[in-house]
Amino acid sequence: MHLIGMLDSPYVRRVAVALVAADVPFVHRPISLFRHIDEFSKINPLLKAPTLVADDGTALMDSNLILDYLASVHPRIAALTPSTTPERLRHLRISGLALAVMEKAVQRHYERALRPENKRHKPWIARVIGQLAAGLAGLDAELPKSGWIGGELGLADISAACAIGFVRGVVPDVVDASGYRNLADFSDRAEALAVFRAAPAEDGVTAPVAIAG
């Protein structure tokens, strides 16, 4: 099983950290969507990261679908999300907020990194920044002030931490994540864990198959 994509993508990192946390063996291939287009397109011509190449050669894309598949074949991945309500509902709610933050932060990053300034639509940018701020405020209000959402690290925690890490690392000037004290503290707790240090949000880094302990 191969995970394709760079860990500076919050979506790729979300899958990688979940795999490491669940101690599921995988091979990470940090292939860039921009620098390694020919190589990536041979695996997935849609050039979408993350892409997971399953053991039978099937290529899956989209972090939600990848994690859904992994949960169906690896009980430890499934265990990262509660199976009963209301706990499951809370985890899904926070994962949804985290995914919205990822989406809007990535949109803003690509808008200014790839689109010429004279082609940027200011009302659209304002809308994206407003959505991003609303997502961060939601996470700040709903994340626990200590520990993890369900007592133990789960997929919702991983998703939230990857989203916050991307904002803090790539678009810190767009919305000052440090202004959300609970959110910043949560991010610091997560990033200190071995599973997050094993898959840092850095260009070109390869996540390990497993970590000691």
N, C-alpha and C positions, 0 to 999 in steps of 0.2 A: 504494500500500500504506500503510495507516494503522495505527499502534499506539495503542491506546486504554488509558488508565490513568495513574495518578500514579506518579512515580518514587520516592516514599517507600515504595511497595510493592517488596519485594525481587524479586518475580516479574516485575513490569513492568520494573524496572531491569535484571534479568538479560537480558531480550530486547533492551532498548534498547542496552545496552553491547555485546552481541554484534553487533548490526547496525552500530553505529558502528565497532567494531573491524574488522569485515569490509568496511567502506566500502560497505555496501548502502544505496541511497537509500530513505528512508521518511519519512512524515509522522507526527510524534508529536502526539497530542491528549490533553493532561492533563485528562481528565474524571474527576471524583470519583464514586465509588460512593455517597457519602453526600450531598454537596452538590448533585450534578447528576443525581439519580436519573432524572428524566424523560428527560433527554438521553441518558444511558447506556442506558436500557431500550429506546430506539428502535434502538440498535445491537445490543444483546444483552440481551434481557429477563431472562436469568438473572443479570444484574448481576455478572459475573465478570471480574476483571482479572488478567492482561492479556487483552484481546481484540485480535486482528489481523484487519483487514478486507483481504482479498487483492484483487488488481487486478480480479478478476471479481466482486467484491462479497461473496464468501463470508466469513462471520465465524467465525474459529477462536478457541477459548479454551483455556487451560492452557498454561503456558510450555513444557512439554516437547513438547506436540503442535505448538505454534507453531514451535519451533526445529527439530523434525523436518521439518516442511513446508519451512521456509526452507532447511534443508540440502539438500533435494531439488531446489531450484530455483536455489540460489546456492552454487557450489562453495566460495567463501571462507567461508561459514558451515559447510559440511561439514568444511572443513579445520581448524576450531577443535577438533575431536575426532579423535584418531588412528583410523585405519581398521583397524589390525592389533593383535593381542594380543602381549605382555601390556600394551602401552601403553594400549590402549583400555580394558581392564579396570580399570586404575588410575584413569584419568580418570572412568569411570563410577562407580567406588566413591566417589571424592571428591565427585562431583556429587551422589550419593545422600546422603552425609553433609550436604552443604550444603543440600539440599532438605528434609531432616529438621529441620535447625536452623531454616530459614525457617518451616516449618509450625508447630513448637512455639513459636517466638518470636511468631508472628502469633496463635496460639491464646491465649497468655498476655496479649498486648496487648489483644485484643478482649474477653477475659474480664473484665478490670478496667476497660476503657474503656466497655463497653456493658452489662455485666450488673450489676444492683444488688448491693451487698455481701452482703445477706442471702440472695441467690440463688446465691452461689458455693459450689461443692462442694470443700471443702479437700482430700480425698483425690485428686480429679481434678487439682487445681492442683499438688499435690505430684508427681503422676505426670508431668505435662507438664514441670515444671521439671527433674525428674530426667532425662527424655528429652533436654531441651535441653542440660543439662550434659554428658550422655554424647556428644551430637553435637559439641559444642564440643571436648571432650577428644579425640574421634576426629580432628577436623580439626587440632587442635594437634599431634597425634602424626604425622599423615600428610602435612601440607603441607611443601613444601621450606623449608629454612632460608634459602635465598637464591634469587633468580630465580623461575622458574615450573615447574610440574609437568613439562612436556615440553620445557623449555628456552625455548620461546616461549609467550606468553600464549595460553591456550586457554579453551574453554568451562568446564572444571572450575575453572580459576582464577577466571574471572568469577563463576561460581556461588558459590564459596566466599567471595569478597570481598563480594558482595552480601548474603550471609547474615550475615557478620560485621558488616558495616556497619549492617544493620538492628538487630542485637542491641546494638551499641555506641551507636546513635543513639536507639533507641526503648525498649528494655527493659534498660538498663545495670545497673539495680538488682536485676534478677531473678537473673542470673548475671553475675558480674564478668568480662567478657571480657578485661580487662587482666591477669587472673591467669594467662592462657595466653600466655606471652611470645612463642612462635613465631607463634601466631595473630594477636596484635596487630601484630607486625612485618610479617607477610604483608599484613594489611589496610592498614597504612600505605604499603607499597610500591605496592599496587594503587591506592589512592586518589590517589596522587601522579601517576598516569599521565593523559595527556590524554584517553583514552577514558572514564575514570571521571569526570574533572572535567567532561567534556562532558555527562554524564548524572548529575548529583548526586542524592543521595537526599533531595530536597526537594519539599515540597508545591507543586504548581502550576508547577514549572519545565518548560520544553519542551526536549527533547533535540534537537540539531541534525541536519540531514540528513547532514552529514559534518563532519569537522574537518580543518583544514589539516595536511598531513603525515601 
